[in-house]
């Protein structure tokens, strides 16, 4: 079943649809099967496919495979013999589960599973040690693999629009992670393990159920974008003022009546969203004066 959800189309999301290689792109199986042993890129997007063509198994050099926008309900065995596959786009199908054999695709750099109906992922995902981009938005995920932290090359993890309320404790091992999108889920707490992600530049937790933020939030010193709008947060810890690289801070639609006294330390902040909070006029005036280079929205 196709889904409708709120998706933010950021540059890395768009790049998943663009072929990164210079070799010929084949757009149908007739063309590809002329010389299957030489096929490096295959784009079967929006072809109403209900299965992966078995002949694909002959394309041993295949590195880029786009199956976006089809009707796949399961992944055929021939797919997992493609040992050289680096980019697999399965966005917008009808997948409900991912088999354990996904772990055989050890060369995967990018895996796009957005807009399916997947409720869980196998632990064998952790075998994808070269994976840098993992897109899981708009599924039915209630948990992520406990050993996901073994994918230590991950740069981007998008898991917004699911049913997650916790992350595996191994998440703190993702020392290279730059973007973590967990918006539109069911998180009640901000786990202190997340503050170990010290390469993080974008953290999106909008539209969750957060009430409290950790006191060591300031450890995320590389953060440029922090999205916390539409939660139930009543207080921002003083350590947020240590996020000196922060450019965008969204706190709209929470339960805040004040910000940290030293909020003016955020000298790189250019956009601050505070609308929908019970801030008194005196506090609004103080915030505006403390951040003269920042556009503040009440």
Backbone torsions as a table, in degrees:
resi	resn	phi	psi	omega
1	UNK	NA	130.3	178.8
2	UNK	-73.5	147.0	-175.9
3	UNK	-117.2	154.6	170.9
4	UNK	-119.2	129.9	-179.2
5	UNK	-154.9	172.1	178.5
6	UNK	-83.9	112.6	177.8
7	UNK	-120.2	129.9	174.8
8	UNK	-93.4	117.2	-177.9
9	UNK	-86.6	92.7	178.7
10	UNK	-94.1	164.1	-174.8
11	UNK	-52.4	-39.5	-178.7
12	UNK	-70.6	-25.6	177.7
13	UNK	-71.5	-40.0	179.9
14	UNK	-68.3	-33.2	-175.4
15	UNK	-66.4	-20.2	179.3
16	UNK	-66.7	-18.5	-178.2
17	UNK	-97.4	-1.2	-175.3
18	UNK	-109.2	125.8	-179.2
19	UNK	-63.8	126.8	-178.0
20	UNK	-90.9	-1.7	-173.4
21	UNK	-108.8	163.1	-178.5
22	UNK	-96.8	-14.5	-179.4
23	UNK	-64.7	160.3	-178.7
24	UNK	-55.4	135.1	173.9
25	UNK	-96.2	123.7	177.2
26	UNK	-95.2	130.6	-175.7
27	UNK	-107.0	3.9	175.5
28	UNK	-155.8	162.2	-176.5
29	UNK	-72.8	-28.3	179.2
30	UNK	-62.2	-47.6	177.4
31	UNK	-62.8	-46.1	-176.0
32	UNK	-65.1	-36.1	-174.8
33	UNK	-78.9	-4.4	174.6
34	UNK	-62.2	-40.5	176.2
35	UNK	-144.6	71.8	-173.1
36	UNK	-59.1	-29.0	-178.0
37	UNK	-70.0	-13.8	-178.8
38	UNK	-106.4	-0.9	-176.7
39	UNK	-73.9	124.8	178.6
40	UNK	-109.7	-32.7	-179.0
41	UNK	-129.6	131.4	179.6
42	UNK	-134.8	123.5	-178.6
43	UNK	-118.6	104.8	178.1
44	UNK	-113.7	38.7	-178.5
45	UNK	-67.7	139.3	173.6
46	UNK	54.9	47.4	179.6
47	UNK	-110.0	10.8	179.7
48	UNK	58.1	32.5	179.5
49	UNK	-73.7	134.6	174.3
50	UNK	-101.8	-7.7	178.8
51	UNK	-153.5	162.4	176.0
52	UNK	-82.9	123.4	-179.1
53	UNK	-54.3	130.4	-178.1
54	UNK	-59.2	-29.8	-178.2
55	UNK	-63.4	-19.6	178.6
56	UNK	-57.9	-30.1	179.9
57	UNK	-59.5	-18.6	178.9
58	UNK	-82.7	-9.2	-174.3
59	UNK	-92.8	74.2	-171.5
60	UNK	-68.5	-17.4	179.8
61	UNK	-97.6	3.3	-175.6
62	UNK	-61.2	127.0	-179.4
63	UNK	-118.3	-28.2	-176.0
64	UNK	-126.6	116.8	-176.3
65	UNK	-132.4	115.6	-179.1
66	UNK	-108.6	112.7	176.5
67	UNK	-117.5	24.6	-177.5
68	UNK	-62.0	142.1	171.0
69	UNK	70.3	36.9	174.9
70	UNK	-110.8	-158.1	-177.6
71	UNK	-122.6	30.8	-177.3
72	UNK	-66.5	128.2	174.9
73	UNK	-104.3	-18.6	176.3
74	UNK	-150.0	165.2	-178.4
75	UNK	-105.2	123.6	-175.8
76	UNK	-74.0	152.2	-174.4
77	UNK	-59.7	-30.8	-177.5
78	UNK	-60.0	-25.2	-177.7
79	UNK	-66.3	-32.4	-171.4
80	UNK	-87.5	4.5	172.0
81	UNK	-95.9	2.8	-177.3
82	UNK	-87.4	78.6	-169.9
83	UNK	-65.4	-20.6	-177.8
84	UNK	-95.7	0.9	-174.8
85	UNK	-62.6	128.4	-179.3
86	UNK	-112.7	-29.8	-175.0
87	UNK	-134.5	115.3	-178.7
88	UNK	-124.2	115.5	-178.2
89	UNK	-108.1	110.5	179.7
90	UNK	-117.6	20.5	-177.9
91	UNK	-61.0	139.6	171.3
92	UNK	70.7	43.6	173.1
93	UNK	-114.3	-153.4	-179.6
94	UNK	-127.3	33.9	-178.1
95	UNK	-69.6	136.1	177.8
96	UNK	-108.9	-21.7	178.4
97	UNK	-151.9	161.0	176.7
98	UNK	-117.3	124.1	-176.8
99	UNK	-70.2	159.1	180.0
100	UNK	-60.5	-25.3	-178.6
101	UNK	-66.8	-6.0	174.5
102	UNK	-57.2	-26.9	-179.4
103	UNK	-64.9	-14.6	178.8
104	UNK	-74.4	-18.7	-177.3
105	UNK	-84.7	64.5	-169.0
106	UNK	-70.1	-11.2	178.4
107	UNK	-95.0	0.8	-176.3
108	UNK	-59.0	130.3	175.3
109	UNK	-104.6	-34.2	-179.1
110	UNK	-137.5	133.0	176.5
111	UNK	-131.3	119.3	-177.5
112	UNK	-112.8	110.7	-178.9
113	UNK	-118.0	18.1	-178.2
114	UNK	-60.5	153.6	172.0
115	UNK	57.2	52.7	170.4
116	UNK	-126.0	-156.2	179.1
117	UNK	-133.3	41.8	-174.5
118	UNK	-81.1	129.3	-177.7
119	UNK	-100.4	-23.1	175.6
120	UNK	-156.7	161.5	-179.5
121	UNK	-118.2	147.2	-178.4
122	UNK	-73.6	154.0	177.4
123	UNK	-62.0	-23.2	-179.5
124	UNK	-66.2	-10.1	173.5
125	UNK	-55.6	-29.6	-177.7
126	UNK	-67.5	-12.7	177.2
127	UNK	-75.8	-10.6	-178.8
128	UNK	-83.1	71.1	-170.8
129	UNK	-71.9	-15.5	178.9
130	UNK	-95.6	-1.9	-174.7
131	UNK	-64.4	128.8	178.0
132	UNK	-116.1	-26.0	-176.0
133	UNK	-129.5	117.5	180.0
134	UNK	-126.4	115.0	-176.3
135	UNK	-111.4	113.8	-175.5
136	UNK	-123.4	11.0	-174.1
137	UNK	-59.5	147.0	172.6
138	UNK	59.3	65.2	171.9
139	UNK	-132.8	-154.2	178.5
140	UNK	-126.7	33.1	-175.6
141	UNK	-68.0	130.7	174.3
142	UNK	-106.7	-13.4	178.4
143	UNK	-156.8	159.4	172.5
144	UNK	-112.9	157.2	-178.9
145	UNK	-54.6	136.7	-177.3
146	UNK	-62.6	-26.9	-177.9
147	UNK	-100.6	21.3	-178.7
148	UNK	-57.9	-26.3	179.0
149	UNK	-62.2	-14.4	176.5
150	UNK	-71.0	-16.6	176.1
151	UNK	-82.7	68.6	-165.4
152	UNK	-75.0	-5.9	177.3
153	UNK	-92.3	-0.2	-178.0
154	UNK	-56.9	129.8	174.6
155	UNK	-105.7	-36.8	-176.3
156	UNK	-131.4	127.2	174.7
157	UNK	-127.9	111.6	178.2
158	UNK	-110.6	116.5	-179.7
159	UNK	-135.7	29.0	179.2
160	UNK	-71.2	162.7	178.6
161	UNK	57.5	53.0	173.6
162	UNK	-130.9	-156.2	179.0
163	UNK	-126.3	37.3	-177.2
164	UNK	-79.1	141.5	172.3
165	UNK	-128.1	1.0	175.4
166	UNK	-158.5	160.2	173.1
167	UNK	-115.6	154.7	177.4
168	UNK	-63.1	148.9	-178.7
169	UNK	-63.6	-22.8	-179.5
170	UNK	-70.5	-6.8	-176.9
171	UNK	-58.7	-28.8	-179.7
172	UNK	-66.0	-11.5	178.7
173	UNK	-80.1	-9.2	-176.0
174	UNK	-83.4	70.8	-172.7
175	UNK	-68.2	-17.2	-179.3
176	UNK	-96.7	-6.5	-173.9
177	UNK	-60.2	126.7	-178.6
178	UNK	-107.0	-28.8	-178.3
179	UNK	-132.3	126.5	175.9
180	UNK	-129.3	113.4	-178.0
181	UNK	-112.9	111.0	-179.4
182	UNK	-123.5	20.4	-179.1
183	UNK	-63.2	155.8	176.4
184	UNK	58.2	51.9	173.7
185	UNK	-128.5	-152.2	-175.6
186	UNK	-130.9	38.2	179.9
187	UNK	-74.5	127.5	176.7
188	UNK	-96.1	-22.2	-178.1
189	UNK	-140.2	153.0	177.4
190	UNK	-95.0	104.6	-174.9
191	UNK	-68.1	136.7	179.8
192	UNK	-65.0	-20.9	175.9
193	UNK	-59.3	-29.5	-177.5
194	UNK	-67.5	-23.9	-179.7
195	UNK	-74.8	-3.0	174.5
196	UNK	-84.2	-6.4	-178.3
197	UNK	-84.7	72.0	-166.8
198	UNK	-82.3	4.5	170.3
199	UNK	-98.6	-0.8	-173.6
200	UNK	-64.0	128.6	177.0
201	UNK	-111.2	-28.0	178.7
202	UNK	-131.2	124.9	176.2
203	UNK	-129.5	119.0	-177.0
204	UNK	-117.2	113.5	178.2
205	UNK	-127.4	25.9	-178.5
206	UNK	-67.7	152.5	178.6
207	UNK	56.6	56.1	170.4
208	UNK	-125.3	-154.2	-176.6
209	UNK	-126.4	28.3	-176.5
210	UNK	-65.8	138.6	176.0
211	UNK	-116.8	-33.5	-174.2
212	UNK	-130.4	141.0	174.7
213	UNK	-108.2	148.4	-177.6
214	UNK	-68.7	148.6	179.9
215	UNK	-67.1	-23.2	-179.3
216	UNK	-95.4	25.2	178.6
217	UNK	-55.2	-29.9	-177.9
218	UNK	-65.8	-8.5	177.4
219	UNK	-68.2	-19.4	-179.0
220	UNK	-83.0	64.3	-168.4
221	UNK	-68.1	-13.4	-179.8
222	UNK	-96.7	0.6	-177.3
223	UNK	-59.8	131.9	173.9
224	UNK	-112.9	-29.2	-178.7
225	UNK	-130.5	125.1	177.7
226	UNK	-131.5	114.1	-176.8
227	UNK	-109.3	109.7	-179.0
228	UNK	-127.2	13.8	-177.7
229	UNK	-66.7	156.7	176.5
230	UNK	59.5	52.4	169.9
231	UNK	-124.4	-153.5	179.6
232	UNK	-129.3	35.5	-174.0
233	UNK	-75.2	130.7	-178.8
234	UNK	-104.7	-17.9	-175.8
235	UNK	-151.3	140.8	175.7
236	UNK	-102.8	126.1	-178.5
237	UNK	-64.8	149.4	-179.2
238	UNK	-59.0	-27.7	-176.4
239	UNK	-64.8	-14.1	178.5
240	UNK	-61.3	-24.7	-179.4
241	UNK	-70.9	-8.4	176.0
242	UNK	-84.6	-6.0	-179.5
243	UNK	-82.7	71.3	-169.5
244	UNK	-68.4	-18.3	-180.0
245	UNK	-92.1	-1.8	-174.9
246	UNK	-61.6	129.1	179.7
247	UNK	-112.8	-31.6	-179.6
248	UNK	-132.3	124.0	177.3
249	UNK	-129.6	116.0	-179.6
250	UNK	-109.5	113.1	-179.7
251	UNK	-121.7	15.7	-175.9
252	UNK	-60.8	149.3	173.2
253	UNK	57.8	53.7	171.2
254	UNK	-123.2	-153.0	-178.1
255	UNK	-126.1	37.7	-175.6
256	UNK	-83.4	135.4	172.8
257	UNK	-116.8	0.8	175.3
258	UNK	-164.5	163.7	173.3
259	UNK	-118.2	165.8	179.6
260	UNK	-54.3	145.4	-178.1
261	UNK	-56.1	-37.7	-175.1
262	UNK	-97.5	32.5	179.9
263	UNK	-58.3	-23.7	179.6
264	UNK	-64.8	-12.4	177.0
265	UNK	-67.6	-17.5	-179.3
266	UNK	-80.8	71.7	-172.4
267	UNK	-74.3	-16.8	176.9
268	UNK	-93.2	-2.5	-179.6
269	UNK	-68.4	126.7	-178.7
270	UNK	-114.8	-22.0	178.7
271	UNK	-138.0	125.5	178.4
272	UNK	-129.5	117.9	-178.4
273	UNK	-103.5	117.1	-177.2
274	UNK	-128.3	5.7	-178.9
275	UNK	-61.0	148.2	179.0
276	UNK	81.5	20.4	175.4
277	UNK	-118.4	152.2	-179.1
278	UNK	-84.0	54.9	-179.0
279	UNK	-80.8	129.3	175.8
280	UNK	-70.2	158.4	-177.3
281	UNK	-59.6	-35.7	-179.7
282	UNK	-63.9	-37.0	178.7
283	UNK	-71.3	-39.0	176.8
284	UNK	-59.8	-43.7	179.4
285	UNK	-62.7	-42.9	-179.9
286	UNK	-62.1	-43.1	-177.8
287	UNK	-63.6	-44.8	-179.7
288	UNK	-61.8	-41.7	179.8
289	UNK	-68.1	-34.4	-177.8
290	UNK	-73.0	-23.0	-175.2
291	UNK	-125.8	70.0	-174.3
292	UNK	-66.4	-21.8	-178.7
293	UNK	-98.3	4.9	-175.6
294	UNK	-109.0	138.1	172.7
295	UNK	-85.1	115.7	-176.5
296	UNK	-108.0	131.2	-179.1
297	UNK	-113.3	123.9	178.6
298	UNK	-110.9	NA	NA
